[in-house]
């Protein structure tokens, strides 16, 4: 039984004998209805209870010839990936076809090398609008909740300056209802297209850029509980960001973690904030800035870090309680950056983990403020102590 296989076909014309000899053909209703009546196989519809149906089909594949039909490349956000998780790659045979986006580029006569791919198919989370718009060429897969035209409208709402960006939509690609639309992003947002659609954005000189030290008013925050822009920029530089896991401890508004995720798309951020209202602000701020790689934990730092994945980087903005415990979880080569305003916390940063401390600095910022008669003076803010530790 160990050598059984389940075949997933994206390119049906490659080997029609597999369909002719199959005992079971499983697919969505639309694909099953497109099959000729000549095939002898039992037809199993993979409907809403997909996981249950797939497990049933996999069990039958141990003793029968089972073919699962797909469209495009089944291993790109497709059913092939789901089956691989359930059965393992050793039991999977894939016959791929071109993806929907490859077909769209072919219809447009445009090269797609260097394109950044985004899939919102089956996703209900945050639209990574900044990453999409910062991409030279972006391809975005939609579904029945977020069609390509709806995604275009969301992008425009976040960054109206992109309204004239050259774009295209392909709908129902690979079917006899296939249609391609081309024009500006604003024009694509006004189109009415079916659920099965793909949005393409072509290169533009006008992009939202990468967030670094955004003004405080770009974030919801409470009682100035936010790392201010200049401090945020210095902290992010000291963290030396890379792909992996960042803990943002005592996250407040979440601004450091949000900008870190914006600067480093391969970074997963765990934001820890014990105050419920502030934790909700982090979620809203992440949504506003199109950052989907942030997970918010409402708890005390010392309690929650026991359950978090090992970090590659840590920002400690919430006092110093639990700093040593957090550092103990840091991966070798990892960096922890901590900030302090209170004298007591500053003293703690001076004395803690001296053998691992790489740097200790004090940041003083003064802003001009109108005094009288059009004259200005400097108004000093509280100095910030920044400590940098390496494992």
N, C-alpha and C positions, 0 to 999 in steps of 0.2 A: 504493500500500500504506500510505501514511502516515495515511489516514483510517479504518483499521480500528478496531473497538470490540469490547470484551468486556463483556457485561452481567452485573452481579451483582445478584441479586434477593433482597431480604429480604421484600418484600411481593408474593407471587405473584399475588394477586388483582387487582393494579393493572392489569396488561396481560397477560392470558393468551395473547394472540396471539404474544407473544415466545417463549413455550414451545412453542406449536403450530408455529411456523415454524423453530424451532431445529434445527440439524444435530447439535449436541452439547449435552447437559445434564450438567454436572459438579457433584458434591456428595458429601457423606458418605453412608454407606450408609443411615442412618436417613431422611434426606431423600429419597434416591432411591426407597426402598421406599414412600414415601407418595405418589408420583406415580401418576396413572392410566395405564393401558396405552395410552391413545389417542394419546399423543404419539409421533411418528415418530422422534424424535432418538435418536442413539446415547447411551447412558448411561455416563459415566465416573466411577468411584468415586475420590474423593480420600481415600486411606487414609494409612497411616503415612509413606510417601515423598511428603509433600505438595509439597515444593519441586520435585521431579522431575516430578510429575504436572502441577503448575500450569504449568511451563515448556512441557510438551508441549501442554497446552490452549491456552496463549497463542500458540504457533506455529500451531496450527490456526485460531485466531481471525483470523489474517491473511487467510484465504481462505474460512472457513466462519462460519456464525452460531452463536456459542457463548454459552451462558447458564450462569452459575455460581449455584447456589442457596445461600442462607444463611438464617439465622433472625435476626429482630430487625434491628438496624441493622448492616450489614456493615462500616461504617467505625468502629465502636466496638469495639476489641479483636477485630475480626473478620477474615474472609478478604479483605474489600475493601482493608484496609490492606496486606496482604501482596501482593495483586495490583498495587496502586498502586506499591509499591516495585519490582516486577519489570517492569511495563509502562509506568509513568508515568501521570499523571492524564489526559493527552490521549487515552489509549486506553481509558479506563474510563467506563462508564455504570452508575450505581448507582440502584436502585429500593429505597429503604429502607422498613423497617417500624418500629414502636415497639420499643425495646430491651426486654430481659427485665425490667430494673428498672422501666421505665415501666409495663409491664403489671402488675407486682407492686403498685406504688403505686395503680394504678387499681383493682385487685381489693380492696385494703385501704381504698380511699376516702380516701387521705392525699395531701396535696400534697408534692411533692419538690423545690420550689424551695429552693436553698441546700444541697442534699445534696452531700456529698463522695463521690466515686466511687473505688473501689479495685478493681483486677482482679488476682487471683492465678491467673487462667486460664493454664495453661502455665508458671507461674513456680515455681521451686523455692527461691527465695531467702528472705531474712528477712521475717517477717511484720511490717509497720509498725504494731504494735499500739498504740503510743502515739498516733500520728497518727489511727488509726481511732477510738480511744476518746475522743480529745479533740475529734473532730468533733461538731457539734450533731446532724446526721443523717448516718449513714454507710451506704453501700451497698457490699457486698463480693461480687464474683463469685468463685465457686469452680470447681473442676474435679474430675476423678476422684481426684486425689491429695489435694486439700484441699476437702472438701465444706463446705457452709455450716455444718452442725452441728460438723464438726471445727474450723472456724475459730472458732466460738463457744467451743469448749472451750479452744483456744489462748489466746483473749483472757481467759478466766476464769483460766487458769493464770498469766498475766502480771499480772492485776489483779483479784483475787478480789472486791474491793469493787464490781465491776460486775455481780455476779450477779443483781441485781433489775432491771437496766435493761430497759426495754420494747423488745422486738425482734420480728422476724418472719422467716420463711423462705419463699421460693417455690421449688418444685421442678418441673422439667420444664415450665416455663411455655410456653404456646402449643401444648401437645400435649393429647391427650385424657386424659393421665395427670396433668395439672396439679393441684397441691395447694398450699395455703397454710397455714402454721402460725404462730400468734401466741402470745406469752407473754414470760416473762422470758428474759434471756440464758442463765441456768442451764437453763431448760426447753428452749431451743433446742439447747443443747449435748447434751442427752440424747436428742434425736430421732434417728431413723435415716432419713436422706434420701438420694435418689439423687445421682449425681455432678453432674447439671445443676441447680445450685441457686444461689440468691442470698440473702445475709444482709443484713437491714436493722436498724440500731440507731437508735432514736428518741432525742430530746433527753433529757439526764440532767444533774442537778446534781453528780453524783459522777464526776469524771474524774481521770486520773493527772496532769494538768497538764503543763507544759513543763519539761524538765530545765534547770536552771541552778545550777551549783555543788553538784552531788550529793555526798554524803559519799564519801570515798575507798573505803569498803568496798562501794560499789555497783559497783566496777570491780575486775577482776583486774589486779594489778600486781606488779612485781618490785622488791625493794630500795627501796621508796618512790619508784620512777621514775614519778611521776605529778604532774601539775600540781594542787596542792591546791585545795579548793573555792573559797576566797576569792580566790585568784589567778586561778583559772579564770573566775570571774564578772567580774573586772576586765578580763581579757584579752578576753573575749567582748564586753564593752561597748566596748572600744577598737577592736575590729575593725569595728564598725558593719556588721553582717552584711546581706547582700542575696543575691538569687538569682545564681547563677554558679558559679565554681569556687574552692574553698578548698584550699590546700596546708597540710597539717599536717606540718611537717618535724621529724624527731626525735620522733616521735609518742608514744613510750613506751607508755602504756596506751591511747592514743587518746581520752582523755576530752575534750579540747578539741574535736576534730573531731566526736565523737559528739554533744556538746551543741550545737555549732553547727548540725549537721544537724537536730537536734530543734527548735531555735529557728527555723530557716529551711528549710522543706521543699523549696524550689527550689534548694538548694545541693548541688552534687556535691563530695565531699571526697576528696582524694588523700592518704592517710596514708602517710608514708615512715618506715620503721623498719628499721635494718640488722640488729637482733638477731632471730633467727628465733623464739625463744620469745615475745618481746614482740609481734612481729607477729601471732602466733597469738592472743595475748591480746586484741589489738585486734579481731580477727574475732569472738571470743567475746563481748566487751563490746558490739560493735555488734549482734550477734544478741540478746543479753539485753535491750537497750534498744530493739529494734525499728527500728533504723536500717539501711535498705537502700541508701542513697546513698553508701556509703563503699567505696573501693577501696584495698587495702593493697599497698604496694610494699616488698619486702624488698631494700634496697640502700643504699649510701652516698648521702647527699643530693646531693653534687656530681655523681654519675654519673647518677642517675635523673631529676633535674629537666630534663635535656635532652630527655626523651621525654614529659613530662607536658603536658597542655593548658595554655594560658596562664591564669594565675590572676587572679581579681579580688581575692582576699584571701590572705594568707599568715600562718600562725602559725609562728614559728621558735623551737622549744623545745629544739633539739639543739645547743647551743653556738653558734658563729658561723661555722664553716667553710662557705663557700658562700653566705653571706648576700648578698653583693653580686651574685653570679651569679643568685640567686633573685630579688632585687629587679629585675634587668635584664629578667626575664621578666614582671614584673608589668604588667598593663594600665594605661593612663593612668587616673588617678583611684583606682587601687588602693591598698590599705593593707597594710602589713607590721607585725606586732607581734612583738617578740622579747623573751624573758625570759633572765635570767642570775642565777646564784648565785655562781659563782667570781669572784674579784676580777679575774682575767685577762680573763674574758669580759665582765665589767662595763666594764672599761677599753676593750675593743674596741667595745662598743655606744656608748660616749661619743664615740669618734673616727670611727666609720664613717658614711658618707653624711650628713654634717652638714647639707648643703643641703636634704635631704629629711626630716630629723627634725622631727616636729611636737611631740613630747613625750618627756620622760625623767623617770621617777619611780621612787621607791623605796618598796616596800611592806613594812611591818613588822607582823608578827602575833605576838601573845602569847596563849597559852591558859592558863586557870587549871588548876592542878594541886595535888592535896592534898599538904600538907606534913607535918603531924602534928597529932594531937589535934583533928581536924576543921577545922584551919586550912588556908588555901590560899595559894598564891603564883602569880605570873605566870611562865610558862616561855616565853621568847622563841624563836621559830623563826628560821631563817636569813633575813635580809632578801632580798627579791626585787627586782631591777632590771628595769623594763619600759621598753622603747623603742618608740616608735610612729613609723613612717615612712609618707609618702604620695608616690606617683608624680606 
